Amino acid sequence: MVQLYDDRLEISNPGGLLPYVAADFGHRSRSRNPLIFRMFTRLHLVESVGTGIPRIARIL
């Protein structure tokens, strides 16, 4: 889902976690759309797959 506001662009996924990701949440990751992920990677808009939840857990 893409939402355009006056001050930002929000891209979200209204669906839930994939079953194999939910079963091992925070330890397993996979892109739902590899084409978009590769594009974001080339634009340096993402770091690497599977790093977000562990980083958040370390901070909290």
N, CA, C and O atoms as a Maestro MAE file, in Angstrom:
{
 s_m_m2io_version
 :::
 2.0.0
}

f_m_ct {
 s_m_title
 :::
 protein
 m_atom[240] {
  # First column is atom index #
  i_m_mmod_type
  r_m_x_coord
  r_m_y_coord
  r_m_z_coord
  i_m_residue_number
  s_m_chain_name
  s_m_pdb_residue_name
  s_m_pdb_atom_name
  i_m_atomic_number
  :::
  1 25 0.843 -1.154 0.000 1 A "MET " " N  " 7
  2 3 0.000 0.000 0.000 1 A "MET " " CA " 6
  3 2 0.908 1.243 0.000 1 A "MET " " C  " 6
  4 15 1.854 1.322 0.784 1 A "MET " " O  " 8
  5 25 0.626 2.172 -0.848 2 A "VAL " " N  " 7
  6 3 1.394 3.411 -0.936 2 A "VAL " " CA " 6
  7 2 0.466 4.572 -0.626 2 A "VAL " " C  " 6
  8 15 -0.593 4.713 -1.237 2 A "VAL " " O  " 8
  9 25 0.878 5.419 0.344 3 A "GLN " " N  " 7
  10 3 0.077 6.584 0.711 3 A "GLN " " CA " 6
  11 2 0.954 7.827 0.605 3 A "GLN " " C  " 6
  12 15 2.041 7.889 1.179 3 A "GLN " " O  " 8
  13 25 0.468 8.798 -0.128 4 A "LEU " " N  " 7
  14 3 1.204 10.041 -0.331 4 A "LEU " " CA " 6
  15 2 0.538 11.150 0.483 4 A "LEU " " C  " 6
  16 15 -0.651 11.425 0.320 4 A "LEU " " O  " 8
  17 25 1.323 11.788 1.368 5 A "TYR " " N  " 7
  18 3 0.863 12.901 2.194 5 A "TYR " " CA " 6
  19 2 1.627 14.154 1.794 5 A "TYR " " C  " 6
  20 15 2.564 14.084 0.999 5 A "TYR " " O  " 8
  21 25 1.238 15.282 2.332 6 A "ASP " " N  " 7
  22 3 1.929 16.538 2.014 6 A "ASP " " CA " 6
  23 2 3.391 16.513 2.450 6 A "ASP " " C  " 6
  24 15 4.246 17.102 1.788 6 A "ASP " " O  " 8
  25 25 3.678 15.838 3.554 7 A "ASP " " N  " 7
  26 3 5.032 15.877 4.111 7 A "ASP " " CA " 6
  27 2 5.780 14.550 4.054 7 A "ASP " " C  " 6
  28 15 6.919 14.481 4.517 7 A "ASP " " O  " 8
  29 25 5.173 13.481 3.496 8 A "ARG " " N  " 7
  30 3 5.854 12.183 3.468 8 A "ARG " " CA " 6
  31 2 5.164 11.206 2.518 8 A "ARG " " C  " 6
  32 15 4.031 11.414 2.083 8 A "ARG " " O  " 8
  33 25 5.881 10.153 2.222 9 A "LEU " " N  " 7
  34 3 5.366 9.028 1.448 9 A "LEU " " CA " 6
  35 2 5.485 7.806 2.343 9 A "LEU " " C  " 6
  36 15 6.572 7.516 2.843 9 A "LEU " " O  " 8
  37 25 4.393 7.084 2.555 10 A "GLU " " N  " 7
  38 3 4.412 5.881 3.377 10 A "GLU " " CA " 6
  39 2 4.129 4.669 2.522 10 A "GLU " " C  " 6
  40 15 3.161 4.640 1.762 10 A "GLU " " O  " 8
  41 25 4.988 3.663 2.653 11 A "ILE " " N  " 7
  42 3 4.811 2.394 1.961 11 A "ILE " " CA " 6
  43 2 4.647 1.340 3.044 11 A "ILE " " C  " 6
  44 15 5.526 1.179 3.891 11 A "ILE " " O  " 8
  45 25 3.541 0.628 3.024 12 A "SER " " N  " 7
  46 3 3.290 -0.377 4.056 12 A "SER " " CA " 6
  47 2 2.721 -1.642 3.436 12 A "SER " " C  " 6
  48 15 2.286 -1.655 2.285 12 A "SER " " O  " 8
  49 25 2.736 -2.698 4.227 13 A "ASN " " N  " 7
  50 3 2.193 -3.969 3.804 13 A "ASN " " CA " 6
  51 2 1.015 -4.298 4.709 13 A "ASN " " C  " 6
  52 15 1.215 -4.611 5.883 13 A "ASN " " O  " 8
  53 25 -0.206 -4.236 4.194 14 A "PRO " " N  " 7
  54 3 -1.365 -4.482 5.040 14 A "PRO " " CA " 6
  55 2 -1.525 -5.947 5.435 14 A "PRO " " C  " 6
  56 15 -2.359 -6.267 6.283 14 A "PRO " " O  " 8
  57 25 -0.742 -6.841 4.837 15 A "GLY " " N  " 7
  58 3 -0.826 -8.259 5.170 15 A "GLY " " CA " 6
  59 2 -0.030 -8.594 6.411 15 A "GLY " " C  " 6
  60 15 0.741 -7.770 6.904 15 A "GLY " " O  " 8
  61 25 -0.211 -9.777 6.907 16 A "GLY " " N  " 7
  62 3 0.516 -10.232 8.087 16 A "GLY " " CA " 6
  63 2 1.878 -10.789 7.711 16 A "GLY " " C  " 6
  64 15 2.289 -10.753 6.551 16 A "GLY " " O  " 8
  65 25 2.566 -11.304 8.719 17 A "LEU " " N  " 7
  66 3 3.849 -11.939 8.478 17 A "LEU " " CA " 6
  67 2 3.648 -13.248 7.727 17 A "LEU " " C  " 6
  68 15 2.619 -13.907 7.878 17 A "LEU " " O  " 8
  69 25 4.625 -13.618 6.925 18 A "LEU " " N  " 7
  70 3 4.583 -14.915 6.273 18 A "LEU " " CA " 6
  71 2 4.716 -15.979 7.351 18 A "LEU " " C  " 6
  72 15 5.425 -15.756 8.333 18 A "LEU " " O  " 8
  73 25 4.057 -17.136 7.207 19 A "PRO " " N  " 7
  74 3 4.059 -18.155 8.268 19 A "PRO " " CA " 6
  75 2 5.454 -18.577 8.728 19 A "PRO " " C  " 6
  76 15 5.684 -18.706 9.930 19 A "PRO " " O  " 8
  77 25 6.392 -18.796 7.800 20 A "TYR " " N  " 7
  78 3 7.723 -19.240 8.208 20 A "TYR " " CA " 6
  79 2 8.511 -18.128 8.901 20 A "TYR " " C  " 6
  80 15 9.422 -18.416 9.677 20 A "TYR " " O  " 8
  81 25 8.179 -16.873 8.636 21 A "VAL " " N  " 7
  82 3 8.824 -15.753 9.339 21 A "VAL " " CA " 6
  83 2 8.212 -15.618 10.733 21 A "VAL " " C  " 6
  84 15 8.937 -15.410 11.706 21 A "VAL " " O  " 8
  85 25 6.897 -15.732 10.839 22 A "ALA " " N  " 7
  86 3 6.212 -15.607 12.126 22 A "ALA " " CA " 6
  87 2 6.672 -16.683 13.101 22 A "ALA " " C  " 6
  88 15 6.784 -16.429 14.301 22 A "ALA " " O  " 8
  89 25 6.941 -17.897 12.586 23 A "ALA " " N  " 7
  90 3 7.351 -19.006 13.452 23 A "ALA " " CA " 6
  91 2 8.711 -18.754 14.099 23 A "ALA " " C  " 6
  92 15 8.986 -19.265 15.184 23 A "ALA " " O  " 8
  93 25 9.558 -17.970 13.441 24 A "ASP " " N  " 7
  94 3 10.911 -17.707 13.965 24 A "ASP " " CA " 6
  95 2 11.167 -16.197 13.927 24 A "ASP " " C  " 6
  96 15 12.207 -15.744 13.449 24 A "ASP " " O  " 8
  97 25 10.197 -15.427 14.440 25 A "PHE " " N  " 7
  98 3 10.234 -13.970 14.360 25 A "PHE " " CA " 6
  99 2 11.513 -13.391 14.959 25 A "PHE " " C  " 6
  100 15 11.905 -13.732 16.076 25 A "PHE " " O  " 8
  101 25 12.146 -12.520 14.203 26 A "GLY " " N  " 7
  102 3 13.374 -11.874 14.650 26 A "GLY " " CA " 6
  103 2 14.632 -12.644 14.313 26 A "GLY " " C  " 6
  104 15 15.740 -12.151 14.521 26 A "GLY " " O  " 8
  105 25 14.468 -13.860 13.789 27 A "HIS " " N  " 7
  106 3 15.633 -14.684 13.454 27 A "HIS " " CA " 6
  107 2 15.627 -15.139 12.005 27 A "HIS " " C  " 6
  108 15 16.614 -15.688 11.514 27 A "HIS " " O  " 8
  109 25 14.522 -14.910 11.327 28 A "ARG " " N  " 7
  110 3 14.391 -15.375 9.951 28 A "ARG " " CA " 6
  111 2 13.726 -14.271 9.136 28 A "ARG " " C  " 6
  112 15 12.785 -13.629 9.603 28 A "ARG " " O  " 8
  113 25 14.212 -14.056 7.933 29 A "SER " " N  " 7
  114 3 13.650 -12.991 7.119 29 A "SER " " CA " 6
  115 2 13.673 -13.383 5.647 29 A "SER " " C  " 6
  116 15 14.517 -14.159 5.199 29 A "SER " " O  " 8
  117 25 12.729 -12.826 4.920 30 A "ARG " " N  " 7
  118 3 12.677 -13.029 3.476 30 A "ARG " " CA " 6
  119 2 11.828 -11.916 2.885 30 A "ARG " " C  " 6
  120 15 10.784 -11.558 3.430 30 A "ARG " " O  " 8
  121 25 12.278 -11.385 1.789 31 A "SER " " N  " 7
  122 3 11.555 -10.305 1.133 31 A "SER " " CA " 6
  123 2 10.310 -10.848 0.436 31 A "SER " " C  " 6
  124 15 10.360 -11.890 -0.219 31 A "SER " " O  " 8
  125 25 9.204 -10.141 0.580 32 A "ARG " " N  " 7
  126 3 7.990 -10.523 -0.158 32 A "ARG " " CA " 6
  127 2 8.123 -10.178 -1.635 32 A "ARG " " C  " 6
  128 15 7.581 -10.869 -2.497 32 A "ARG " " O  " 8
  129 25 8.843 -9.108 -1.913 33 A "ASN " " N  " 7
  130 3 8.991 -8.667 -3.291 33 A "ASN " " CA " 6
  131 2 10.474 -8.432 -3.580 33 A "ASN " " C  " 6
  132 15 10.976 -7.325 -3.383 33 A "ASN " " O  " 8
  133 25 11.179 -9.469 -4.046 34 A "PRO " " N  " 7
  134 3 12.621 -9.355 -4.287 34 A "PRO " " CA " 6
  135 2 12.987 -8.249 -5.274 34 A "PRO " " C  " 6
  136 15 14.054 -7.649 -5.147 34 A "PRO " " O  " 8
  137 25 12.134 -7.967 -6.244 35 A "LEU " " N  " 7
  138 3 12.420 -6.921 -7.227 35 A "LEU " " CA " 6
  139 2 12.495 -5.548 -6.546 35 A "LEU " " C  " 6
  140 15 13.429 -4.784 -6.788 35 A "LEU " " O  " 8
  141 25 11.516 -5.240 -5.701 36 A "ILE " " N  " 7
  142 3 11.524 -3.960 -4.983 36 A "ILE " " CA " 6
  143 2 12.692 -3.909 -4.010 36 A "ILE " " C  " 6
  144 15 13.345 -2.873 -3.878 36 A "ILE " " O  " 8
  145 25 12.964 -5.029 -3.321 37 A "PHE " " N  " 7
  146 3 14.082 -5.055 -2.380 37 A "PHE " " CA " 6
  147 2 15.409 -4.783 -3.099 37 A "PHE " " C  " 6
  148 15 16.233 -4.017 -2.600 37 A "PHE " " O  " 8
  149 25 15.621 -5.400 -4.260 38 A "ARG " " N  " 7
  150 3 16.866 -5.142 -5.029 38 A "ARG " " CA " 6
  151 2 16.961 -3.681 -5.432 38 A "ARG " " C  " 6
  152 15 18.043 -3.095 -5.376 38 A "ARG " " O  " 8
  153 25 15.837 -3.077 -5.839 39 A "MET " " N  " 7
  154 3 15.843 -1.670 -6.228 39 A "MET " " CA " 6
  155 2 16.226 -0.795 -5.029 39 A "MET " " C  " 6
  156 15 17.066 0.096 -5.156 39 A "MET " " O  " 8
  157 25 15.609 -1.048 -3.864 40 A "PHE " " N  " 7
  158 3 15.945 -0.272 -2.667 40 A "PHE " " CA " 6
  159 2 17.394 -0.488 -2.261 40 A "PHE " " C  " 6
  160 15 18.049 0.444 -1.796 40 A "PHE " " O  " 8
  161 25 17.903 -1.698 -2.429 41 A "THR " " N  " 7
  162 3 19.300 -1.976 -2.102 41 A "THR " " CA " 6
  163 2 20.231 -1.162 -3.003 41 A "THR " " C  " 6
  164 15 21.193 -0.563 -2.524 41 A "THR " " O  " 8
  165 25 19.950 -1.142 -4.272 42 A "ARG " " N  " 7
  166 3 20.789 -0.378 -5.221 42 A "ARG " " CA " 6
  167 2 20.742 1.119 -4.950 42 A "ARG " " C  " 6
  168 15 21.709 1.833 -5.216 42 A "ARG " " O  " 8
  169 25 19.623 1.592 -4.422 43 A "LEU " " N  " 7
  170 3 19.487 3.011 -4.094 43 A "LEU " " CA " 6
  171 2 20.006 3.323 -2.691 43 A "LEU " " C  " 6
  172 15 19.942 4.466 -2.239 43 A "LEU " " O  " 8
  173 25 20.520 2.301 -2.005 44 A "HIS " " N  " 7
  174 3 21.047 2.434 -0.642 44 A "HIS " " CA " 6
  175 2 19.971 2.929 0.332 44 A "HIS " " C  " 6
  176 15 20.249 3.727 1.226 44 A "HIS " " O  " 8
  177 25 18.737 2.442 0.143 45 A "LEU " " N  " 7
  178 3 17.633 2.810 1.012 45 A "LEU " " CA " 6
  179 2 17.358 1.739 2.071 45 A "LEU " " C  " 6
  180 15 16.570 1.961 2.991 45 A "LEU " " O  " 8
  181 25 18.002 0.589 1.941 46 A "VAL " " N  " 7
  182 3 17.890 -0.480 2.936 46 A "VAL " " CA " 6
  183 2 19.287 -0.960 3.279 46 A "VAL " " C  " 6
  184 15 20.234 -0.767 2.517 46 A "VAL " " O  " 8
  185 25 19.397 -1.584 4.432 47 A "GLU " " N  " 7
  186 3 20.697 -2.107 4.841 47 A "GLU " " CA " 6
  187 2 20.818 -3.553 4.391 47 A "GLU " " C  " 6
  188 15 21.289 -3.815 3.284 47 A "GLU " " O  " 8
  189 25 20.408 -4.479 5.213 48 A "SER " " N  " 7
  190 3 20.426 -5.873 4.800 48 A "SER " " CA " 6
  191 2 19.228 -6.595 5.399 48 A "SER " " C  " 6
  192 15 18.638 -6.141 6.380 48 A "SER " " O  " 8
  193 25 18.884 -7.703 4.807 49 A "VAL " " N  " 7
  194 3 17.714 -8.463 5.229 49 A "VAL " " CA " 6
  195 2 17.934 -9.047 6.613 49 A "VAL " " C  " 6
  196 15 18.992 -9.605 6.902 49 A "VAL " " O  " 8
  197 25 16.936 -8.916 7.459 50 A "GLY " " N  " 7
  198 3 16.945 -9.572 8.754 50 A "GLY " " CA " 6
  199 2 17.688 -8.849 9.856 50 A "GLY " " C  " 6
  200 15 17.975 -9.460 10.886 50 A "GLY " " O  " 8
  201 25 18.015 -7.574 9.690 51 A "THR " " N  " 7
  202 3 18.776 -6.872 10.726 51 A "THR " " CA " 6
  203 2 17.913 -5.988 11.621 51 A "THR " " C  " 6
  204 15 18.352 -5.620 12.711 51 A "THR " " O  " 8
  205 25 16.718 -5.640 11.202 52 A "GLY " " N  " 7
  206 3 15.905 -4.669 11.926 52 A "GLY " " CA " 6
  207 2 15.438 -5.112 13.301 52 A "GLY " " C  " 6
  208 15 15.659 -4.398 14.279 52 A "GLY " " O  " 8
  209 25 14.801 -6.266 13.405 53 A "ILE " " N  " 7
  210 3 14.260 -6.730 14.685 53 A "ILE " " CA " 6
  211 2 15.395 -6.970 15.701 53 A "ILE " " C  " 6
  212 15 15.270 -6.525 16.842 53 A "ILE " " O  " 8
  213 25 16.491 -7.652 15.338 54 A "PRO " " N  " 7
  214 3 17.577 -7.819 16.308 54 A "PRO " " CA " 6
  215 2 18.161 -6.480 16.784 54 A "PRO " " C  " 6
  216 15 18.510 -6.349 17.958 54 A "PRO " " O  " 8
  217 25 18.272 -5.489 15.897 55 A "ARG " " N  " 7
  218 3 18.786 -4.176 16.307 55 A "ARG " " CA " 6
  219 2 17.841 -3.483 17.288 55 A "ARG " " C  " 6
  220 15 18.283 -2.876 18.262 55 A "ARG " " O  " 8
  221 25 16.543 -3.579 17.023 56 A "ILE " " N  " 7
  222 3 15.551 -2.986 17.923 56 A "ILE " " CA " 6
  223 2 15.602 -3.675 19.278 56 A "ILE " " C  " 6
  224 15 15.547 -3.007 20.311 56 A "ILE " " O  " 8
  225 25 15.705 -4.996 19.291 57 A "ALA " " N  " 7
  226 3 15.756 -5.751 20.550 57 A "ALA " " CA " 6
  227 2 16.984 -5.364 21.378 57 A "ALA " " C  " 6
  228 15 16.899 -5.282 22.604 57 A "ALA " " O  " 8
  229 25 18.121 -5.127 20.724 58 A "ARG " " N  " 7
  230 3 19.336 -4.726 21.442 58 A "ARG " " CA " 6
  231 2 19.169 -3.337 22.069 58 A "ARG " " C  " 6
  232 15 19.663 -3.088 23.169 58 A "ARG " " O  " 8
  233 25 18.486 -2.453 21.382 59 A "ILE " " N  " 7
  234 3 18.283 -1.090 21.885 59 A "ILE " " CA " 6
  235 2 17.330 -1.096 23.076 59 A "ILE " " C  " 6
  236 15 17.528 -0.357 24.041 59 A "ILE " " O  " 8
  237 25 16.309 -1.921 23.005 60 A "LEU " " N  " 7
  238 3 15.314 -1.962 24.082 60 A "LEU " " CA " 6
  239 2 15.859 -2.774 25.218 60 A "LEU " " C  " 6
  240 15 15.186 -2.942 26.236 60 A "LEU " " O  " 8
  :::
 }
 m_bond[239] {
  # First column is bond index #
  i_m_from
  i_m_to
  i_m_order
  :::
  1 1 2 1
  2 2 3 1
  3 3 4 2
  4 3 5 1
  5 5 6 1
  6 6 7 1
  7 7 8 2
  8 7 9 1
  9 9 10 1
  10 10 11 1
  11 11 12 2
  12 11 13 1
  13 13 14 1
  14 14 15 1
  15 15 16 2
  16 15 17 1
  17 17 18 1
  18 18 19 1
  19 19 20 2
  20 19 21 1
  21 21 22 1
  22 22 23 1
  23 23 24 2
  24 23 25 1
  25 25 26 1
  26 26 27 1
  27 27 28 2
  28 27 29 1
  29 29 30 1
  30 30 31 1
  31 31 32 2
  32 31 33 1
  33 33 34 1
  34 34 35 1
  35 35 36 2
  36 35 37 1
  37 37 38 1
  38 38 39 1
  39 39 40 2
  40 39 41 1
  41 41 42 1
  42 42 43 1
  43 43 44 2
  44 43 45 1
  45 45 46 1
  46 46 47 1
  47 47 48 2
  48 47 49 1
  49 49 50 1
  50 50 51 1
  51 51 52 2
  52 51 53 1
  53 53 54 1
  54 54 55 1
  55 55 56 2
  56 55 57 1
  57 57 58 1
  58 58 59 1
  59 59 60 2
  60 59 61 1
  61 61 62 1
  62 62 63 1
  63 63 64 2
  64 63 65 1
  65 65 66 1
  66 66 67 1
  67 67 68 2
  68 67 69 1
  69 69 70 1
  70 70 71 1
  71 71 72 2
  72 71 73 1
  73 73 74 1
  74 74 75 1
  75 75 76 2
  76 75 77 1
  77 77 78 1
  78 78 79 1
  79 79 80 2
  80 79 81 1
  81 81 82 1
  82 82 83 1
  83 83 84 2
  84 83 85 1
  85 85 86 1
  86 86 87 1
  87 87 88 2
  88 87 89 1
  89 89 90 1
  90 90 91 1
  91 91 92 2
  92 91 93 1
  93 93 94 1
  94 94 95 1
  95 95 96 2
  96 95 97 1
  97 97 98 1
  98 98 99 1
  99 99 100 2
  100 99 101 1
  101 101 102 1
  102 102 103 1
  103 103 104 2
  104 103 105 1
  105 105 106 1
  106 106 107 1
  107 107 108 2
  108 107 109 1
  109 109 110 1
  110 110 111 1
  111 111 112 2
  112 111 113 1
  113 113 114 1
  114 114 115 1
  115 115 116 2
  116 115 117 1
  117 117 118 1
  118 118 119 1
  119 119 120 2
  120 119 121 1
  121 121 122 1
  122 122 123 1
  123 123 124 2
  124 123 125 1
  125 125 126 1
  126 126 127 1
  127 127 128 2
  128 127 129 1
  129 129 130 1
  130 130 131 1
  131 131 132 2
  132 131 133 1
  133 133 134 1
  134 134 135 1
  135 135 136 2
  136 135 137 1
  137 137 138 1
  138 138 139 1
  139 139 140 2
  140 139 141 1
  141 141 142 1
  142 142 143 1
  143 143 144 2
  144 143 145 1
  145 145 146 1
  146 146 147 1
  147 147 148 2
  148 147 149 1
  149 149 150 1
  150 150 151 1
  151 151 152 2
  152 151 153 1
  153 153 154 1
  154 154 155 1
  155 155 156 2
  156 155 157 1
  157 157 158 1
  158 158 159 1
  159 159 160 2
  160 159 161 1
  161 161 162 1
  162 162 163 1
  163 163 164 2
  164 163 165 1
  165 165 166 1
  166 166 167 1
  167 167 168 2
  168 167 169 1
  169 169 170 1
  170 170 171 1
  171 171 172 2
  172 171 173 1
  173 173 174 1
  174 174 175 1
  175 175 176 2
  176 175 177 1
  177 177 178 1
  178 178 179 1
  179 179 180 2
  180 179 181 1
  181 181 182 1
  182 182 183 1
  183 183 184 2
  184 183 185 1
  185 185 186 1
  186 186 187 1
  187 187 188 2
  188 187 189 1
  189 189 190 1
  190 190 191 1
  191 191 192 2
  192 191 193 1
  193 193 194 1
  194 194 195 1
  195 195 196 2
  196 195 197 1
  197 197 198 1
  198 198 199 1
  199 199 200 2
  200 199 201 1
  201 201 202 1
  202 202 203 1
  203 203 204 2
  204 203 205 1
  205 205 206 1
  206 206 207 1
  207 207 208 2
  208 207 209 1
  209 209 210 1
  210 210 211 1
  211 211 212 2
  212 211 213 1
  213 213 214 1
  214 214 215 1
  215 215 216 2
  216 215 217 1
  217 217 218 1
  218 218 219 1
  219 219 220 2
  220 219 221 1
  221 221 222 1
  222 222 223 1
  223 223 224 2
  224 223 225 1
  225 225 226 1
  226 226 227 1
  227 227 228 2
  228 227 229 1
  229 229 230 1
  230 230 231 1
  231 231 232 2
  232 231 233 1
  233 233 234 1
  234 234 235 1
  235 235 236 2
  236 235 237 1
  237 237 238 1
  238 238 239 1
  239 239 240 2
  :::
 }
}
